[in-house]
Amino acid sequence: MKCQTRKFFSWLLLIGAITIFVLIGLGLLDVPSASAAIRQLEESPNQMIYQARQSLKDQHGNTWQTIAFKRVRPDGNS
């Protein structure tokens, strides 16, 4: 009984995944894309900072900018 139920849900999951991929491929599902500008800056000798910046719009049309960064110090710590 458990094996048949598990097999049924496995097939259901597979069919659902295939359906989603087909709808995305046909452009019928709106999947927002994301891209970020990556910047590499040298703050001081041998100290680098890497920044990823992305602009986003909220439901009111306001634009926000997100910034993620990683600083790598001369001793290798980040």
RODO-2510 file (C-alpha; in nm, 4 decimals, decimal comma):
residues 78
     n   res          X          Y          Z
     1     m     0,0000     0,0000     0,0000
     2     k     0,2742     0,2483     0,0970
     3     c     0,4735     0,1612    -0,2136
     4     q     0,1772     0,2305    -0,4433
     5     t     0,1057     0,5630    -0,2715
     6     r     0,4691     0,6655    -0,2934
     7     k     0,4816     0,5686    -0,6613
     8     f     0,1635     0,7690    -0,7308
     9     f     0,3019     1,0826    -0,5635
    10     s     0,6345     1,0401    -0,7431
    11     w     0,4559     1,0353    -1,0779
    12     l     0,2399     1,3297    -0,9746
    13     l     0,5504     1,5285    -0,8780
    14     l     0,7217     1,4417    -1,2070
    15     i     0,4184     1,5455    -1,4139
    16     g     0,3874     1,8699    -1,2151
    17     a     0,7549     1,9556    -1,2680
    18     i     0,7335     1,8850    -1,6412
    19     t     0,4195     2,1004    -1,6662
    20     i     0,5890     2,3924    -1,4903
    21     f     0,8961     2,3715    -1,7153
    22     v     0,6779     2,3602    -2,0272
    23     l     0,4740     2,6627    -1,9132
    24     i     0,7918     2,8579    -1,8359
    25     g     0,9409     2,7588    -2,1716
    26     l     0,6302     2,8746    -2,3570
    27     g     0,6336     3,2034    -2,1669
    28     l     0,2965     3,1380    -2,0057
    29     l     0,4331     3,1746    -1,6530
    30     d     0,5816     3,5104    -1,5581
    31     v     0,9097     3,4316    -1,3855
    32     p     1,1032     3,7465    -1,2937
    33     s     1,4659     3,7396    -1,3913
    34     a     1,7427     3,8657    -1,1688
    35     s     2,0752     4,0137    -1,2617
    36     a     2,3247     4,2081    -1,0581
    37     a     2,6213     4,4284    -1,1395
    38     i     2,9378     4,2907    -0,9782
    39     r     3,2068     4,5421    -0,8828
    40     q     3,5580     4,4730    -0,7560
    41     l     3,7316     4,7589    -0,5730
    42     e     4,0717     4,7812    -0,4100
    43     e     4,0175     4,9725    -0,0842
    44     s     4,3819     4,9637     0,0178
    45     p     4,6850     4,7631    -0,0957
    46     n     4,5852     4,3951    -0,1065
    47     q     4,2407     4,4645     0,0462
    48     m     3,9598     4,3997    -0,1987
    49     i     3,5872     4,4535    -0,1691
    50     y     3,3412     4,2778    -0,3983
    51     q     2,9951     4,4293    -0,4397
    52     a     2,6843     4,2922    -0,6079
    53     r     2,4201     4,5572    -0,6778
    54     q     2,0666     4,5069    -0,8019
    55     s     1,7756     4,7465    -0,8474
    56     l     1,4306     4,6195    -0,7505
    57     k     1,0807     4,7670    -0,7788
    58     d     0,8162     4,7205    -0,5116
    59     q     0,4405     4,6856    -0,5616
    60     h     0,4036     5,0661    -0,5610
    61     g     0,6587     5,1190    -0,8382
    62     n     0,9283     5,2555    -0,6051
    63     t     1,2837     5,1566    -0,6949
    64     w     1,5160     5,0120    -0,4294
    65     q     1,8790     4,9144    -0,4628
    66     t     2,0219     4,6137    -0,2815
    67     i     2,3927     4,5809    -0,2174
    68     a     2,5710     4,2675    -0,0990
    69     f     2,9415     4,2878    -0,0329
    70     k     3,2410     4,0844     0,0773
    71     r     3,5626     4,2417     0,1994
    72     v     3,8839     4,0390     0,1702
    73     r     4,1660     4,1674     0,3914
    74     p     4,5395     4,1276     0,3193
    75     d     4,5647     3,8350     0,5660
    76     g     4,2964     3,6468     0,3734
    77     n     4,0140     3,6967     0,6251
    78     s     3,6827     3,8125     0,4878
***
